[in-house]
Amino acid sequence: MSNALLEVSHATKVFSRGGLLSSRRIVAVNDVSFRIEAARPEIFTIIGESGSGKTTLSRMILNIEQPSAGSLVLDGTDLSTVRSNRDRLAFMHKVQPIFQNPFEAFNPLKQLDRYLFMTRQRFSAAVGQAALEAAVDEALRKVGLSLKEVRHRYPHEMSGGQLQRVAIARALLSSPKLIVADEPVSMVDASLRMSIVNLFRALRDDLGISIIYVTHDLATAYYISDRIMIMQNGRVVESGDARTVLNAPQHPYSQQLRAAVLLPEVTGGTAPANSPST
Ligand SMILES: Nc1ncnc2c1ncn2[C@@H]1O[C@H](COP(=O)(O)OP(=O)(O)OP(=O)(O)O)[C@@H](O)[C@H]1O
């Protein structure tokens, strides 16, 4: 069998809510398994309604949350063994998060270029200022920005879409193999959404990075996903090749999701109506 970049096996997460007398068990993620091949970078979408367990699952993949049962193995390392700072840094080299709200991802009092320099220094041995600037500029150029545009600017001086690009550039500074993007475009202006998701395609194709794209937006999911996994109440109800699943969903919940959105195949186009070409 080929090597897995990520192997999620029977991952389950149970939360307890309430007090001692009225404690309630919530099974946020229930026996979820899937695998992403190291040799085949892809955009793997996890989709489902609010509360279906998408964020909990992505937090387990990022090792922010530990599974109650099952296992997650990234590039041969079982995440339960990642404990020391050194292990954590090595882990973050391989997997990077992109969150929903880019304004929360940055310290509002810190200039963005300083933030990026610090991130780069964290992931690579000491280098001179010129090499540092070159590395940061290169990462920014991969997302359609440049160091010149970002230098001395604070987060509030950028638009949401621009700042999400800076967040992606920051993620690239560790040369990750996997990016976990949890609702990365839901707070971005509709007109800019496709430019961000198109960026994910470029990262997959040009840099060989796999993306786990967590969303409840079927239109962008249909447009960029290689594979899709549909969740409901913590369980996977259907998964497979994205076009196959979305064009002919089998499970009643997937059919319901599908029916709620006019997909390009139905409307005759190739991309959602709000999609600029870049
Ligand atoms: N820390 C926690 N403690 C208790 N319950 C939690 C916790 N985190 C999540 N849950 C519960 O687990 C379930 C799944 O939540 P989760 O946030 O993973 O879903 P989601 O699909 O990402 O939803 P959304 O799209 O709204 O972000 C929900 O019932 C939620 O209330």
PDBQT file of the ligand as one rigid body, heavy atoms in Angstrom, charges set to zero:
ROOT
HETATM    1  N1  LIG A 301     -15.831  21.940  23.447  1.00  0.00    +0.000 N 
HETATM    2  C1  LIG A 301     -17.047  21.424  23.286  1.00  0.00    +0.000 A 
HETATM    3  N2  LIG A 301     -17.787  21.057  24.345  1.00  0.00    +0.000 NA
HETATM    4  C2  LIG A 301     -19.031  20.528  24.210  1.00  0.00    +0.000 A 
HETATM    5  N3  LIG A 301     -19.610  20.337  23.014  1.00  0.00    +0.000 NA
HETATM    6  C3  LIG A 301     -18.941  20.680  21.918  1.00  0.00    +0.000 A 
HETATM    7  C4  LIG A 301     -17.625  21.246  21.982  1.00  0.00    +0.000 A 
HETATM    8  N4  LIG A 301     -17.186  21.511  20.703  1.00  0.00    +0.000 NA
HETATM    9  C5  LIG A 301     -18.199  21.116  19.897  1.00  0.00    +0.000 A 
HETATM   10  N5  LIG A 301     -19.230  20.629  20.614  1.00  0.00    +0.000 N 
HETATM   11  C6  LIG A 301     -20.480  20.080  20.070  1.00  0.00    +0.000 C 
HETATM   12  O1  LIG A 301     -20.141  19.079  19.128  1.00  0.00    +0.000 OA
HETATM   13  C7  LIG A 301     -21.049  19.124  18.025  1.00  0.00    +0.000 C 
HETATM   14  C8  LIG A 301     -20.250  19.327  16.735  1.00  0.00    +0.000 C 
HETATM   15  O2  LIG A 301     -19.723  20.661  16.725  1.00  0.00    +0.000 OA
HETATM   16  P1  LIG A 301     -18.745  21.203  15.580  1.00  0.00    +0.000 P 
HETATM   17  O3  LIG A 301     -18.384  22.604  15.930  1.00  0.00    +0.000 OA
HETATM   18  O4  LIG A 301     -17.664  20.234  15.384  1.00  0.00    +0.000 OA
HETATM   19  O5  LIG A 301     -19.708  21.172  14.300  1.00  0.00    +0.000 OA
HETATM   20  P2  LIG A 301     -19.549  21.937  12.920  1.00  0.00    +0.000 P 
HETATM   21  O6  LIG A 301     -20.071  20.998  11.889  1.00  0.00    +0.000 OA
HETATM   22  O7  LIG A 301     -18.163  22.410  12.760  1.00  0.00    +0.000 OA
HETATM   23  O8  LIG A 301     -20.515  23.154  13.086  1.00  0.00    +0.000 OA
HETATM   24  P3  LIG A 301     -20.357  24.672  12.505  1.00  0.00    +0.000 P 
HETATM   25  O9  LIG A 301     -20.523  24.551  11.017  1.00  0.00    +0.000 OA
HETATM   26  O10 LIG A 301     -21.478  25.407  13.162  1.00  0.00    +0.000 OA
HETATM   27  O11 LIG A 301     -19.006  25.156  12.922  1.00  0.00    +0.000 OA
HETATM   28  C9  LIG A 301     -22.039  20.231  18.310  1.00  0.00    +0.000 C 
HETATM   29  O12 LIG A 301     -23.171  19.649  18.924  1.00  0.00    +0.000 OA
HETATM   30  C10 LIG A 301     -21.299  21.102  19.299  1.00  0.00    +0.000 C 
HETATM   31  O13 LIG A 301     -22.186  21.797  20.120  1.00  0.00    +0.000 OA
ENDROOT
TORSDOF 0
